[in-house]
Amino acid sequence: MGHSHHHHHDASSSRLGWAFVLNFCFTIIEFIGGWLTNSTAIMSDAVHDLGDSLSIGSAWVLNKLGKKPATHRFSYGFRRLSLYGALINSLVLIIGSAFVLNEAIPRLFDPVMPHAEGMLGLALLGVLVNGFAAYRLSAGQTLNEKVLNWHLMEDVLGWLAVLIVSVVLMFADIPVLDPLLSVVFTLFILLNVARNFWSTLTLFAQSVPDEDMAVEIRSQLLTLPAVADIHHLHFWSLDGEHHVLTAHLVLHQPLTATEQAASKADIQQLLAPFNLEHTTIELELPQEICRDQPATDQSTTRILKQPENNH
């Protein structure tokens, strides 16, 4: 298990590293190419890619920090740092998209004819570089990698738009196609990033990461013969991938030591398919006062005393 997690984190770090190097190097090429082709669309995309590079770089650093072992102060470890990376990346992409729209919308009314041949060459390179980086990140399962993948997919779609427009402009004088396609693709990506941004915010609020899974876990626990009821079931996530579960299981009747051991084994087997990172399960006697119950309700609850064991 430990080796599997270590391999997973190394693969994630490698994917982020590749994406950062490719994106940063190509951003420099974009600035030079935008200046040479006199294309404001390419220059604005270069600024956007610079933001992407900063975001991916921060995600790479946070991913490495997230592999540090747990400490007394950070008892769950540092995996939750990747959520900060996802939040920063979403914000940068939203701001970058707003910048692209701010540049593209005015050009709808005052289009400028760029150097079509130079745009075509840069577009081909842009599709290849960003497409390869997006392909490398597509294998990632963390929320951070998914958000970054949208960064790169936006770049791929943007460069496809530039590629199409450059080909058309080589045969027709319709410069308005450039800002028009940029607006359409940017709005499409912005919608998906907004969804990921909302998912990140809800995870920060410790919402249930998967409502269907939460219902299924509760239903499965209630099938245990010794369990009469469940309360204080909390299901949340560290980073969108590694989940935590705590629950109080109310028993039908007191259990012997042997029966408790058997019930714990049943619980472990039942929860295994859900691949939970941390689980804390407490067994409570019927009518026992729960220490997490509000004090105002405890006065009406009767304590059931356990029979003494004469061993």
Secondary structure, DSSP 8 states (H G I E B T S, - for coil): -HHHHHHHHHHHHHHHHHHHHHHHHHHHHHHHHHHHHT-HHHHHHHHHHHHHHHHHHHHHHHHHHTTS---SSSTT-STTHHHHHHHHHHHHHHHHHHHHHHHHHHHHHS-----HHHHHHHHHHHHHHHHHHHHHHTT--SHHHHHHHHHHHHHHHHHHHHHHHHHHHTTS--TTHHHHHHHHHHHHHHHHHHHHHHHHHHHHTT--S-HHHHHHHHHHHHTSTTEEEEEEEEEEESSSSSEEEEEEEEESS---HHHHHHHHHHHHHHHGGG--SEEEEEEE-TT---TTS-HHHHTT-----------
